[in-house]
Amino acid sequence: MIVAYNAFMYFMWFIVTFYMIYIVLSIVVFKHSLFEKPEKDPNYNPFCSLIIPAWNEQDTVADTIKSLHKVTYQNVEFIFINDGSTDKTSKIITKYLKKIKEKGDNRFRFIDNKDNKGKAARLNQGIEACKGEFIACMDADTEVEPGIFEKVIPEFQDPEAGAITVAVEVANKKTWLNKVIAVEFNLGLSLLLKIFSFAKVVWVTPGPFSIYRADLMKKIGGFDPNNITEDHEIAFRIYKEGYYIKNTMHARVFATMPDTFKGSYYQRRRWYSGSILTMFQHRKMLLKKEHGLFSFFIPFNMFIIFLSMGMFVLSAGLLLHKIIKNIIFFSQTGFNFFEHWTFEFNPLFFGRVNFLGMTMFVMVILFILLGLLNSKRKLSDNPIGIMLFPFFYIFYQIYWWGAVISTIIKKGKISWR
């Protein structure tokens, strides 16, 4: 058992080290391009549409409306779509849009549906109703920067860019959990998406805010209403059409995250279950040269995740076995822990497996520090989140195992909420 574990550990170390070295080297190589901005044509101001589906968002939708009212880009329409909310969402939207209209801002529209069909279906309803050359989609619990459209539209000067993603920040960083998630978003939904956009392998158009070419969206039929992670699934079809997903780090939005572990767990379970189901749904695209590096990156990424899950279970099993063995041993001595207790540390006999684990941990720390500093973040802004983030690995395992087990038990029929 130990021999097999050690062999697995070596293999895991090689894969993770290769991956982390690629990430760290990419940060160093592209550090001057991370915030690069294409030159804006002052005479090019295309009409844009922003679709905001809402279901029971009474606590956040007012702030979303206020942030959109401050948007400086004028050639745009904001389409709020109620998805049969059972709370005060509809009344709040109606109330605030009336106030805004009285101030002379006629960019807002409201489609008030009484039935519930799900986010993807409402996004498609918005696509059918909108008139923009570019279509942005946004969650009703997200706030945007006033100049966001001026920042994202020039990115479409790249004719191969089918969609643009932005840096996603956590709006509510009051709990320790969300402080950690804030670091995760700084690195994962900002820096890494930028790094991966250079390689044209961005795998998601995050729900808080992403913008697409309207003609492309209508050509591929919009979002898949039967998929619980529509923002991930559509990425496959964007690449299938010969486009790629680009990221810009100088445009930001602020998303509200669940404050509790339970809320975070259900959210992540949907995300990760959706990733598994979507990869299976588009399995014919994988490992195909005609779909570029994206078709190889997706299975490689999932392979690393499953390796990590296996390592976690094996490590937990060995740890549990050792604990039980020690309990049995000490039970024979009347639980006299100090009689046989010794401590000795010799770096020459630190252990190869321990050394491998330590080097992976050091690489993670290096990635965190290098990533945040090159993302123009101050380490002093979120010290708790930074210190706890390396240990978020345990939560990832809970999320992923929950997703896998739910997918198997429910036979792929995972609900959106």
ZIHUZI-V428866 format. One record per backbone hydrogen bond with DSSP energy under -0.5 kcal/mol. CO is the residue of the C=O (numbers start at 0). NH is the residue of the N-H. If there is no record, write none. Layout:
# ZIHUZI-V428866
co->CO nh->NH
co->CO nh->NH
This chain:
# ZIHUZI-V428866
co->0 nh->4
co->1 nh->5
co->2 nh->6
co->3 nh->7
co->4 nh->8
co->5 nh->9
co->6 nh->10
co->7 nh->11
co->8 nh->12
co->9 nh->13
co->10 nh->14
co->11 nh->15
co->12 nh->16
co->13 nh->17
co->14 nh->18
co->15 nh->19
co->16 nh->20
co->17 nh->21
co->18 nh->22
co->19 nh->23
co->20 nh->24
co->21 nh->25
co->22 nh->26
co->23 nh->27
co->24 nh->28
co->25 nh->29
co->27 nh->30
co->29 nh->32
co->29 nh->33
co->32 nh->35
co->33 nh->248
co->39 nh->41
co->40 nh->43
co->42 nh->44
co->46 nh->132
co->46 nh->133
co->47 nh->76
co->48 nh->135
co->49 nh->78
co->50 nh->137
co->51 nh->80
co->52 nh->139
co->53 nh->82
co->56 nh->59
co->56 nh->60
co->59 nh->63
co->60 nh->64
co->61 nh->65
co->62 nh->66
co->63 nh->67
co->64 nh->68
co->65 nh->69
co->67 nh->70
co->73 nh->75
co->74 nh->47
co->76 nh->49
co->76 nh->78
co->77 nh->79
co->77 nh->108
co->78 nh->51
co->79 nh->110
co->80 nh->53
co->81 nh->112
co->87 nh->91
co->88 nh->92
co->89 nh->93
co->90 nh->94
co->91 nh->95
co->92 nh->96
co->93 nh->97
co->94 nh->98
co->95 nh->99
co->96 nh->100
co->97 nh->101
co->98 nh->102
co->99 nh->102
co->99 nh->104
co->100 nh->103
co->103 nh->105
co->106 nh->77
co->108 nh->79
co->109 nh->111
co->110 nh->81
co->110 nh->112
co->112 nh->83
co->114 nh->116
co->117 nh->121
co->118 nh->122
co->119 nh->123
co->120 nh->124
co->121 nh->125
co->122 nh->126
co->123 nh->127
co->124 nh->128
co->125 nh->129
co->132 nh->213
co->133 nh->48
co->133 nh->135
co->134 nh->211
co->135 nh->50
co->136 nh->209
co->138 nh->141
co->140 nh->255
co->142 nh->253
co->144 nh->147
co->145 nh->71
co->145 nh->72
co->146 nh->150
co->147 nh->151
co->148 nh->152
co->151 nh->154
co->152 nh->155
co->153 nh->156
co->154 nh->157
co->156 nh->158
co->157 nh->160
co->159 nh->161
co->159 nh->243
co->161 nh->212
co->162 nh->245
co->163 nh->210
co->164 nh->247
co->166 nh->168
co->166 nh->252
co->168 nh->170
co->168 nh->254
co->170 nh->172
co->174 nh->178
co->175 nh->179
co->176 nh->180
co->177 nh->181
co->178 nh->182
co->179 nh->183
co->180 nh->184
co->181 nh->185
co->182 nh->186
co->183 nh->187
co->184 nh->188
co->185 nh->190
co->186 nh->191
co->187 nh->192
co->188 nh->167
co->189 nh->193
co->190 nh->194
co->191 nh->195
co->192 nh->196
co->193 nh->197
co->194 nh->197
co->194 nh->198
co->195 nh->200
co->203 nh->205
co->205 nh->208
co->207 nh->138
co->208 nh->165
co->209 nh->136
co->210 nh->163
co->211 nh->134
co->212 nh->216
co->213 nh->217
co->214 nh->218
co->215 nh->219
co->216 nh->221
co->222 nh->224
co->223 nh->226
co->228 nh->231
co->228 nh->232
co->229 nh->233
co->230 nh->204
co->231 nh->234
co->231 nh->235
co->232 nh->235
co->232 nh->236
co->233 nh->237
co->234 nh->238
co->235 nh->239
co->236 nh->240
co->237 nh->242
co->238 nh->241
co->243 nh->161
co->243 nh->162
co->243 nh->245
co->245 nh->164
co->247 nh->166
co->250 nh->166
co->251 nh->144
co->252 nh->168
co->252 nh->254
co->253 nh->142
co->254 nh->170
co->254 nh->171
co->254 nh->256
co->259 nh->263
co->260 nh->264
co->261 nh->265
co->262 nh->266
co->263 nh->267
co->264 nh->268
co->265 nh->269
co->266 nh->270
co->267 nh->271
co->268 nh->272
co->269 nh->273
co->270 nh->274
co->271 nh->275
co->272 nh->276
co->273 nh->277
co->274 nh->278
co->275 nh->279
co->276 nh->280
co->277 nh->281
co->279 nh->282
co->281 nh->284
co->281 nh->285
co->282 nh->285
co->284 nh->287
co->286 nh->288
co->287 nh->290
co->288 nh->291
co->290 nh->294
co->291 nh->294
co->292 nh->295
co->292 nh->296
co->293 nh->297
co->294 nh->286
co->295 nh->299
co->296 nh->300
co->297 nh->301
co->298 nh->302
co->299 nh->303
co->300 nh->304
co->301 nh->305
co->302 nh->306
co->303 nh->307
co->304 nh->308
co->305 nh->309
co->306 nh->310
co->307 nh->311
co->308 nh->312
co->309 nh->313
co->310 nh->314
co->311 nh->315
co->312 nh->316
co->313 nh->317
co->314 nh->318
co->315 nh->319
co->316 nh->320
co->317 nh->321
co->318 nh->322
co->319 nh->323
co->320 nh->324
co->321 nh->325
co->322 nh->326
co->323 nh->327
co->324 nh->328
co->325 nh->329
co->326 nh->330
co->327 nh->331
co->328 nh->331
co->329 nh->332
co->329 nh->334
co->330 nh->333
co->334 nh->336
co->335 nh->339
co->343 nh->345
co->345 nh->348
co->346 nh->349
co->350 nh->354
co->351 nh->355
co->352 nh->356
co->353 nh->357
co->354 nh->358
co->355 nh->359
co->356 nh->360
co->357 nh->361
co->358 nh->362
co->359 nh->363
co->360 nh->364
co->361 nh->365
co->362 nh->366
co->363 nh->367
co->364 nh->368
co->365 nh->369
co->366 nh->370
co->367 nh->371
co->368 nh->372
co->369 nh->373
co->370 nh->374
co->371 nh->376
co->372 nh->375
co->376 nh->378
co->377 nh->380
co->378 nh->381
co->381 nh->385
co->382 nh->386
co->383 nh->387
co->384 nh->388
co->385 nh->389
co->387 nh->390
co->388 nh->391
co->389 nh->392
co->390 nh->393
co->391 nh->395
co->392 nh->396
co->393 nh->397
co->394 nh->398
co->395 nh->399
co->396 nh->400
co->397 nh->401
co->398 nh->402
co->399 nh->403
co->400 nh->404
co->401 nh->405
co->402 nh->406
co->403 nh->407
co->404 nh->408
co->405 nh->409
co->406 nh->411
co->407 nh->410
co->409 nh->412
co->411 nh->413
